Amino acid sequence: MSRVLITGVAGFLGARLARRMVQDGWEVVGLDLVPRVDAWRLEGVKLEYRWGACQDLHVLDAPYVVHLASQGDVPLALSAPAYTVNNNVMGTLALLEAAKRHDGLQRLVLQSSEEVYGYGPVPAKEEQSLNPTNIYGCSKAMQELMTMSYFHCWGLPMTILRSSTLIGCEMRMTQVLPIFIGQALRDEPLTVQGDGRQTRDFNPVDNHLDALLAALTTPRAVGRIINVGSGQERTIASLAQECIRATGSRSTLQFEPHRPGEKNLRVWLDISLARELLNYTPKVSFEEELERMCGWLGRELGVTPPIRVGSPFAATTLV
């Protein structure tokens, strides 16, 4: 296979992608602000690691690029909007300028987000207007607009993937699913922001990797924006209840104020175009990933999962 640059390689998605691409025979170059010694998700992965920022890129030496580097924490974006925009927008601009100067570029895939849609029809389709409700979503929309402008002006061979919420072991502990699982494992109240009727499309990370790898090599994907998700919508309240059931917890729900920009927000992606262009089909179910995450978080938090009727741990422990 060929040589690929992955920005944001030390993150949840970046490390998963690097590991899989190395296994598939790709020569992987990884760029991240995290020092190599602290890139714990990449333990055992053989790649060329570059400690730095996209803003410092001047020359690209790989024909394939996957741009994942972003400040992706929505609560942090609410409290640090200038940092978020500078990191996400100016970093992308520097990468695009370097890509424009690279005669051998074969494909650049930009990782975007469901957050660009905001309030609008669901399931969200690629052609509908963008209406982000927070500064993170706004920064991702700006990344998209810049990338599309480089495609139209300079013929940059790019593809944009709008991802739903990715889930899996080793994801950030500050995201809603790990928070709920941790609270359920400890029999604590699950803290639901708002009334819990807001929705998300939760997609196991390995499903997204299938689409991302296809986007790197599929000719029909050039110049396209493509939704990638699970094809299922879940309310946050039902997510909490599923975590309680999966762990056999005695937890209850505790409702707190809405996070800014999320009251009555529904986010659910139409994945018809991904099926058509990338031959994409979600192979890993939410339930499978949830069970794996319950075991992982139980180990990480040092919490012995409660063994009760209905718990996925009961089948393997009560033998």
PLY file of the C-alpha trace (Angstrom):
ply
format ascii 1.0
element vertex 319
property float x
property float y
property float z
element edge 318
property int vertex1
property int vertex2
end_header
0.00 0.00 0.00
0.96 3.67 -0.06
2.05 6.32 2.41
-0.56 8.24 4.43
-0.42 11.22 6.78
-2.91 11.13 9.66
-3.30 14.39 11.59
-4.60 14.02 15.13
-3.14 10.51 15.17
-3.00 10.24 18.98
-6.74 10.72 19.39
-9.45 8.10 19.68
-10.22 7.86 15.96
-6.67 8.64 14.80
-5.08 5.85 16.82
-7.71 3.33 15.71
-7.19 4.34 12.10
-3.38 4.20 12.36
-3.46 0.74 13.92
-5.77 -0.59 11.23
-3.86 0.98 8.35
-0.53 -0.38 9.62
-2.11 -3.83 9.84
-3.36 -3.40 6.26
0.16 -2.60 5.03
0.05 1.19 4.79
3.11 3.29 5.63
1.69 5.64 8.28
2.98 9.08 9.24
1.23 10.53 12.28
1.08 14.17 13.35
-0.17 15.29 16.77
0.38 17.90 19.48
0.64 15.10 22.03
4.25 13.96 22.65
4.90 10.40 21.47
5.54 9.23 25.02
2.01 10.32 26.01
0.28 8.85 22.95
-0.93 5.84 24.94
-3.54 4.75 22.39
-0.71 4.08 19.91
1.18 1.61 22.09
2.67 -1.09 19.86
1.80 0.70 16.59
4.78 1.09 14.25
4.55 4.45 12.50
6.55 7.60 11.85
5.42 9.96 14.60
5.76 13.73 14.25
5.17 15.92 17.27
3.70 19.18 16.03
0.73 21.20 14.86
-0.98 21.48 11.48
-0.18 25.21 11.57
3.49 24.30 11.19
2.99 22.16 8.08
4.71 23.54 5.00
5.39 20.45 2.91
3.46 17.21 2.55
5.38 14.03 1.74
2.48 11.58 1.58
0.04 11.10 -1.33
-2.86 10.36 1.04
-3.95 12.57 3.94
-6.59 12.03 6.61
-7.26 15.24 8.53
-8.62 14.42 11.99
-6.82 17.04 14.08
-9.38 19.27 15.80
-10.35 20.55 19.20
-13.38 18.28 19.42
-14.70 18.83 22.93
-17.99 20.76 22.75
-17.96 21.92 26.41
-14.39 23.19 25.98
-15.44 24.98 22.79
-18.16 26.77 24.76
-15.61 28.09 27.26
-12.69 28.53 24.84
-14.14 29.61 21.48
-11.03 31.47 20.29
-8.80 28.48 20.94
-11.25 26.17 19.20
-11.55 28.31 16.07
-7.82 28.98 15.85
-6.96 25.31 16.26
-9.62 23.92 13.93
-9.80 26.58 11.25
-6.23 27.85 10.99
-4.82 24.34 11.29
-7.00 23.22 8.40
-6.00 26.25 6.33
-2.29 25.44 6.80
-2.91 21.83 5.79
-4.84 22.88 2.68
-2.07 25.24 1.64
0.50 22.46 2.00
-1.80 20.09 0.07
-2.19 22.66 -2.73
1.59 22.69 -3.19
1.85 18.88 -3.24
1.81 17.70 -6.86
1.54 14.05 -5.88
-1.56 14.32 -3.69
-4.01 11.50 -4.40
-6.67 12.10 -1.76
-7.39 14.26 1.28
-10.19 13.15 3.59
-11.54 15.71 6.05
-13.27 14.41 9.16
-16.29 16.62 9.79
-19.18 16.24 12.18
-22.93 15.91 12.59
-22.63 19.13 14.61
-22.65 21.20 11.40
-26.38 20.48 10.93
-27.85 21.80 14.17
-31.59 22.36 14.07
-33.10 21.07 10.84
-34.90 18.15 9.20
-33.98 14.63 10.29
-32.53 12.39 9.20
-30.08 15.05 8.00
-29.13 14.90 4.33
-25.92 16.22 2.83
-27.62 18.84 0.68
-29.49 20.63 3.46
-28.35 23.94 4.93
-25.86 24.00 7.75
-27.10 25.46 11.02
-24.57 24.72 13.79
-25.72 25.50 17.32
-22.31 25.73 19.01
-18.84 27.06 18.23
-17.43 23.57 17.66
-20.02 22.88 14.96
-19.33 26.30 13.49
-15.59 25.55 13.30
-16.29 22.25 11.51
-18.54 24.03 9.01
-15.72 26.49 8.38
-13.32 23.59 7.78
-15.74 22.17 5.23
-16.21 25.47 3.39
-12.47 26.03 3.12
-11.85 22.50 1.90
-14.58 22.77 -0.73
-13.15 26.09 -1.91
-9.75 24.45 -2.48
-11.48 21.70 -4.44
-13.22 24.22 -6.70
-10.24 26.58 -7.09
-7.33 24.15 -7.34
-8.90 20.77 -7.94
-7.80 19.41 -4.57
-8.83 15.71 -4.56
-10.82 15.83 -1.34
-13.67 14.02 0.37
-15.53 15.23 3.45
-17.07 12.75 5.88
-19.69 14.07 8.28
-19.50 11.67 11.18
-22.12 10.91 13.79
-21.03 10.46 17.42
-18.33 7.80 17.49
-18.25 5.34 20.38
-15.86 2.64 21.50
-13.27 1.60 24.05
-10.60 4.28 24.66
-12.91 7.16 23.73
-12.74 10.30 25.89
-14.05 9.69 29.40
-15.75 13.10 29.39
-18.23 12.12 26.66
-21.79 11.18 27.46
-21.63 7.40 26.99
-18.54 6.77 29.20
-20.03 9.13 31.80
-23.31 7.20 31.86
-21.61 3.81 31.97
-19.31 4.89 34.80
-22.22 6.25 36.81
-24.24 3.08 36.18
-21.36 0.80 37.22
-21.18 2.68 40.53
-24.98 2.69 40.99
-24.90 6.49 40.92
-27.63 8.67 39.35
-27.11 9.17 35.61
-26.89 12.92 35.00
-29.01 13.74 31.94
-28.68 17.27 30.63
-32.07 18.77 29.75
-35.20 16.65 29.47
-33.35 13.83 27.69
-35.43 14.08 24.53
-32.55 15.49 22.48
-31.11 12.84 20.18
-27.86 11.61 18.66
-26.70 8.98 16.19
-24.17 6.79 18.05
-21.91 4.81 15.72
-19.27 2.22 16.75
-15.88 3.48 15.61
-15.02 0.42 13.51
-18.01 1.16 11.28
-16.65 4.63 10.60
-13.21 3.24 9.80
-14.75 1.14 7.02
-16.19 4.28 5.44
-13.02 6.30 5.93
-10.81 3.74 4.25
-13.25 3.48 1.35
-13.26 7.28 0.99
-9.47 7.25 0.57
-9.57 5.04 -2.51
-13.00 5.39 -4.14
-12.84 7.63 -7.25
-16.52 8.59 -7.02
-15.95 10.08 -3.57
-13.77 12.94 -4.87
-15.41 16.30 -4.34
-18.22 14.81 -2.27
-19.57 15.40 1.23
-20.85 12.15 2.75
-22.71 11.37 5.97
-21.44 8.37 7.94
-23.42 7.09 10.90
-25.31 4.15 12.32
-28.59 5.03 10.64
-30.32 5.00 14.06
-31.56 7.80 16.30
-31.44 7.58 20.10
-32.65 9.98 22.75
-30.21 10.77 25.54
-32.73 9.49 28.09
-33.02 6.15 26.28
-29.22 5.98 26.08
-29.07 6.33 29.85
-31.65 3.58 30.30
-29.70 1.26 27.98
-26.58 1.80 30.09
-28.53 0.91 33.23
-29.83 -2.26 31.62
-26.43 -3.26 30.19
-24.72 -3.01 33.58
-27.61 -4.34 35.65
-27.38 -1.12 37.65
-29.85 0.25 40.20
-29.15 3.81 39.06
-31.89 6.34 38.39
-31.91 9.37 36.10
-31.08 12.83 37.42
-32.05 15.68 35.10
-29.92 18.82 34.90
-30.12 22.05 32.83
-29.70 21.81 29.06
-26.27 22.38 27.60
-26.33 25.63 25.58
-27.62 25.10 22.04
-29.08 21.64 22.62
-32.66 22.11 23.78
-34.94 19.96 21.58
-32.01 19.24 19.25
-32.34 16.11 17.12
-29.27 14.80 15.26
-29.63 11.76 13.04
-27.84 11.16 9.73
-29.20 9.83 6.45
-26.48 7.42 5.26
-27.93 6.61 1.83
-25.08 8.34 -0.01
-22.44 6.44 1.96
-24.18 3.20 1.02
-24.18 4.24 -2.64
-20.70 5.73 -3.02
-18.67 3.84 -0.39
-20.57 0.55 -0.25
-20.95 1.34 3.44
-22.98 -0.82 5.79
-22.70 -0.51 9.59
-21.46 -3.94 10.69
-21.05 -3.42 14.43
-24.26 -2.82 16.39
-24.67 -0.29 19.16
-25.49 -3.11 21.59
-22.25 -4.97 20.81
-20.16 -1.85 21.33
-21.99 -0.95 24.53
-21.24 -4.36 26.03
-17.54 -4.04 25.16
-17.44 -0.56 26.66
-19.05 -1.71 29.90
-16.27 -4.27 30.37
-13.54 -1.78 29.40
-14.77 0.96 31.71
-15.26 -1.48 34.56
-11.57 -2.34 34.29
-10.45 1.26 33.81
-12.44 2.56 36.76
-11.66 -0.41 38.97
-15.36 -1.09 39.39
-16.59 -4.68 39.53
-19.69 -4.80 37.34
-22.80 -5.74 39.34
-23.86 -9.31 38.57
-27.60 -9.18 38.19
-30.24 -10.69 35.96
-30.10 -8.94 32.62
-26.46 -7.87 32.92
-24.22 -9.00 30.03
-21.63 -9.95 32.64
-23.97 -12.46 34.28
-23.68 -14.98 31.44
-19.89 -15.18 31.75
-19.58 -14.89 35.53
-22.38 -16.97 36.97
-21.30 -20.29 35.51
0 1
1 2
2 3
3 4
4 5
5 6
6 7
7 8
8 9
9 10
10 11
11 12
12 13
13 14
14 15
15 16
16 17
17 18
18 19
19 20
20 21
21 22
22 23
23 24
24 25
25 26
26 27
27 28
28 29
29 30
30 31
31 32
32 33
33 34
34 35
35 36
36 37
37 38
38 39
39 40
40 41
41 42
42 43
43 44
44 45
45 46
46 47
47 48
48 49
49 50
50 51
51 52
52 53
53 54
54 55
55 56
56 57
57 58
58 59
59 60
60 61
61 62
62 63
63 64
64 65
65 66
66 67
67 68
68 69
69 70
70 71
71 72
72 73
73 74
74 75
75 76
76 77
77 78
78 79
79 80
80 81
81 82
82 83
83 84
84 85
85 86
86 87
87 88
88 89
89 90
90 91
91 92
92 93
93 94
94 95
95 96
96 97
97 98
98 99
99 100
100 101
101 102
102 103
103 104
104 105
105 106
106 107
107 108
108 109
109 110
110 111
111 112
112 113
113 114
114 115
115 116
116 117
117 118
118 119
119 120
120 121
121 122
122 123
123 124
124 125
125 126
126 127
127 128
128 129
129 130
130 131
131 132
132 133
133 134
134 135
135 136
136 137
137 138
138 139
139 140
140 141
141 142
142 143
143 144
144 145
145 146
146 147
147 148
148 149
149 150
150 151
151 152
152 153
153 154
154 155
155 156
156 157
157 158
158 159
159 160
160 161
161 162
162 163
163 164
164 165
165 166
166 167
167 168
168 169
169 170
170 171
171 172
172 173
173 174
174 175
175 176
176 177
177 178
178 179
179 180
180 181
181 182
182 183
183 184
184 185
185 186
186 187
187 188
188 189
189 190
190 191
191 192
192 193
193 194
194 195
195 196
196 197
197 198
198 199
199 200
200 201
201 202
202 203
203 204
204 205
205 206
206 207
207 208
208 209
209 210
210 211
211 212
212 213
213 214
214 215
215 216
216 217
217 218
218 219
219 220
220 221
221 222
222 223
223 224
224 225
225 226
226 227
227 228
228 229
229 230
230 231
231 232
232 233
233 234
234 235
235 236
236 237
237 238
238 239
239 240
240 241
241 242
242 243
243 244
244 245
245 246
246 247
247 248
248 249
249 250
250 251
251 252
252 253
253 254
254 255
255 256
256 257
257 258
258 259
259 260
260 261
261 262
262 263
263 264
264 265
265 266
266 267
267 268
268 269
269 270
270 271
271 272
272 273
273 274
274 275
275 276
276 277
277 278
278 279
279 280
280 281
281 282
282 283
283 284
284 285
285 286
286 287
287 288
288 289
289 290
290 291
291 292
292 293
293 294
294 295
295 296
296 297
297 298
298 299
299 300
300 301
301 302
302 303
303 304
304 305
305 306
306 307
307 308
308 309
309 310
310 311
311 312
312 313
313 314
314 315
315 316
316 317
317 318
